[in-house]
Amino acid sequence: MSLGKLLRDGLIRKIRVDKSLVRKSFSIAERDLNTAKKVFESGSYGWSLAIAYNSMLQAGRALMFLNGFKPTNRYQHIAVIRFTHIVFGKEITDRMINIFDRLREKRHKVVYEEVDIISEDEARNAIEWACEFVSKVKEILRKKKLI
Protein backbone atom coordinates (compact mmCIF):
# COMPACT_ATOMS: atom_id res chain seq x y z
CA MET A 1 0.00 0.00 0.00
CA SER A 2 1.24 3.48 -0.86
CA LEU A 3 0.01 7.03 -0.52
CA GLY A 4 -0.57 7.08 -4.28
CA LYS A 5 -2.77 4.00 -4.03
CA LEU A 6 -4.84 5.58 -1.24
CA LEU A 7 -5.37 8.60 -3.51
CA ARG A 8 -6.15 6.49 -6.61
CA ASP A 9 -8.57 4.32 -4.64
CA GLY A 10 -10.40 7.42 -3.45
CA LEU A 11 -9.75 6.79 0.25
CA ILE A 12 -7.99 10.12 0.82
CA ARG A 13 -7.77 13.48 -0.88
CA LYS A 14 -5.40 16.44 -0.78
CA ILE A 15 -6.36 19.51 1.23
CA ARG A 16 -4.64 22.73 2.18
CA VAL A 17 -2.63 22.30 5.39
CA ASP A 18 -4.61 23.99 8.15
CA LYS A 19 -2.81 24.13 11.49
CA SER A 20 -6.01 24.99 13.34
CA LEU A 21 -7.61 21.81 11.97
CA VAL A 22 -4.61 19.79 13.18
CA ARG A 23 -4.87 21.32 16.65
CA LYS A 24 -8.66 20.89 16.80
CA SER A 25 -8.50 17.22 15.86
CA PHE A 26 -5.73 16.58 18.38
CA SER A 27 -7.68 18.44 21.07
CA ILE A 28 -10.64 16.14 20.40
CA ALA A 29 -8.29 13.15 20.72
CA GLU A 30 -7.16 14.30 24.16
CA ARG A 31 -10.73 15.07 25.22
CA ASP A 32 -11.93 11.65 24.11
CA LEU A 33 -9.07 9.92 25.91
CA ASN A 34 -10.06 11.64 29.16
CA THR A 35 -13.70 10.75 28.54
CA ALA A 36 -12.79 7.10 27.91
CA LYS A 37 -11.11 6.98 31.32
CA LYS A 38 -14.19 8.43 33.04
CA VAL A 39 -16.55 6.06 31.23
CA PHE A 40 -14.30 3.13 32.17
CA GLU A 41 -14.62 4.10 35.84
CA SER A 42 -18.41 3.96 35.48
CA GLY A 43 -18.13 0.32 34.35
CA SER A 44 -19.23 0.87 30.76
CA TYR A 45 -16.36 -1.05 29.19
CA GLY A 46 -17.68 -1.25 25.64
CA TRP A 47 -18.22 2.49 25.42
CA SER A 48 -14.88 3.23 27.04
CA LEU A 49 -13.19 1.11 24.34
CA ALA A 50 -15.17 2.88 21.61
CA ILE A 51 -14.20 6.30 22.95
CA ALA A 52 -10.55 5.28 23.42
CA TYR A 53 -10.53 4.14 19.80
CA ASN A 54 -12.07 7.45 18.74
CA SER A 55 -9.25 9.29 20.49
CA MET A 56 -6.80 7.32 18.33
CA LEU A 57 -8.85 8.06 15.22
CA GLN A 58 -8.85 11.80 15.94
CA ALA A 59 -5.10 11.77 16.62
CA GLY A 60 -4.60 9.94 13.32
CA ARG A 61 -6.76 12.52 11.55
CA ALA A 62 -4.54 15.24 13.03
CA LEU A 63 -1.57 13.54 11.36
CA MET A 64 -3.42 13.49 8.05
CA PHE A 65 -4.32 17.18 8.31
CA LEU A 66 -0.71 17.96 9.22
CA ASN A 67 0.34 16.51 5.87
CA GLY A 68 -2.42 18.10 3.80
CA PHE A 69 -4.71 15.09 3.45
CA LYS A 70 -8.10 14.03 4.72
CA PRO A 71 -10.13 10.86 4.39
CA THR A 72 -12.94 10.86 1.86
CA ASN A 73 -16.39 9.71 2.87
CA ARG A 74 -15.50 6.17 1.83
CA TYR A 75 -13.90 3.92 4.46
CA GLN A 76 -12.74 6.85 6.58
CA HIS A 77 -11.50 4.81 9.53
CA ILE A 78 -9.45 2.43 7.40
CA ALA A 79 -8.05 5.37 5.43
CA VAL A 80 -6.76 7.02 8.61
CA ILE A 81 -5.11 3.80 9.79
CA ARG A 82 -3.49 3.09 6.42
CA PHE A 83 -2.31 6.67 6.00
CA THR A 84 -0.79 6.65 9.49
CA HIS A 85 1.04 3.42 8.71
CA ILE A 86 2.34 4.61 5.33
CA VAL A 87 3.42 8.11 6.34
CA PHE A 88 4.37 7.61 9.99
CA GLY A 89 5.51 3.98 9.97
CA LYS A 90 8.91 4.93 11.36
CA GLU A 91 7.50 6.83 14.34
CA ILE A 92 4.44 4.66 14.99
CA THR A 93 5.25 0.95 15.15
CA ASP A 94 3.55 -1.85 13.24
CA ARG A 95 2.42 -3.17 16.63
CA MET A 96 0.58 0.08 17.37
CA ILE A 97 -0.96 0.20 13.88
CA ASN A 98 -2.21 -3.38 14.33
CA ILE A 99 -3.69 -2.47 17.72
CA PHE A 100 -5.35 0.59 16.15
CA ASP A 101 -6.93 -1.62 13.48
CA ARG A 102 -8.06 -4.28 15.98
CA LEU A 103 -9.69 -1.61 18.11
CA ARG A 104 -11.46 -0.33 14.98
CA GLU A 105 -12.97 -3.78 14.50
CA LYS A 106 -13.93 -4.11 18.18
CA ARG A 107 -15.47 -0.66 18.19
CA HIS A 108 -17.56 -1.59 15.16
CA LYS A 109 -18.91 -4.64 16.99
CA VAL A 110 -19.64 -2.64 20.14
CA VAL A 111 -21.46 0.11 18.26
CA TYR A 112 -23.30 -1.88 15.59
CA GLU A 113 -23.48 -5.55 16.47
CA GLU A 114 -23.16 -6.73 20.06
CA VAL A 115 -23.63 -5.39 23.56
CA ASP A 116 -21.46 -6.14 26.60
CA ILE A 117 -18.71 -8.00 24.75
CA ILE A 118 -15.78 -6.00 26.15
CA SER A 119 -14.19 -7.09 29.40
CA GLU A 120 -12.72 -4.77 31.98
CA ASP A 121 -9.21 -5.86 30.95
CA GLU A 122 -9.91 -5.23 27.25
CA ALA A 123 -11.19 -1.75 28.01
CA ARG A 124 -8.24 -0.99 30.28
CA ASN A 125 -5.83 -2.15 27.58
CA ALA A 126 -7.62 -0.05 24.95
CA ILE A 127 -7.20 3.04 27.10
CA GLU A 128 -3.52 2.28 27.71
CA TRP A 129 -2.93 1.77 23.97
CA ALA A 130 -4.81 4.96 23.15
CA CYS A 131 -2.64 6.82 25.69
CA GLU A 132 0.46 5.43 24.00
CA PHE A 133 -0.76 6.35 20.52
CA VAL A 134 -1.95 9.84 21.45
CA SER A 135 1.35 10.48 23.27
CA LYS A 136 3.28 9.47 20.16
CA VAL A 137 1.18 11.78 17.98
CA LYS A 138 1.70 14.58 20.51
CA GLU A 139 5.45 14.04 20.23
CA ILE A 140 5.23 14.30 16.42
CA LEU A 141 3.13 17.48 16.63
CA ARG A 142 5.52 19.02 19.17
CA LYS A 143 8.45 18.41 16.83
CA LYS A 144 6.49 20.34 14.19
CA LYS A 145 5.80 23.07 16.80
CA LEU A 146 2.05 22.69 16.45
CA ILE A 147 1.31 22.16 20.12
Steps between C-alpha positions, in 0.01 A plus 500: 500500500624848414377855534442505124280192525293658779447802273422289190258283697317810619565437870676833557522836330737796510404807701672822595701457821302669776680514834180586685340182363800298621474653847121457515516133406777436752305686769204270433735201532613615844143577606380158389786327680401672825136411438591135437668488841192645672264263319725207594468597867121486464528136387390555141787308343368480145446874478834574662669288230302677227597842634865398547502386138346831394782684675745303284295574189500874572875497568550317170284758323722772648797330333315495169410869526861578591605355165224659293271199465161394627297183467219500247155385601589146396660275763616793712624296795705262287640794303629665818665178618662429163618858458652498849683177422630619162608850601595450865614137498840595639359690798194283565581129516330220309387368839316825574346512151375142545352591839334806343342279233387234750337767713323628187349155452404467868346845501291407197365195683427700815318775312316301233482133588532382859453634850717425804775314315793700640659391825647732758851391397430563130372848576795576727741384230321710237542809715868424561559449126312819418717686754810361331378592152381849593830564682693399189290731282552780753875446472478526119290818521739654754793439266304693236431773761125462465426447867 
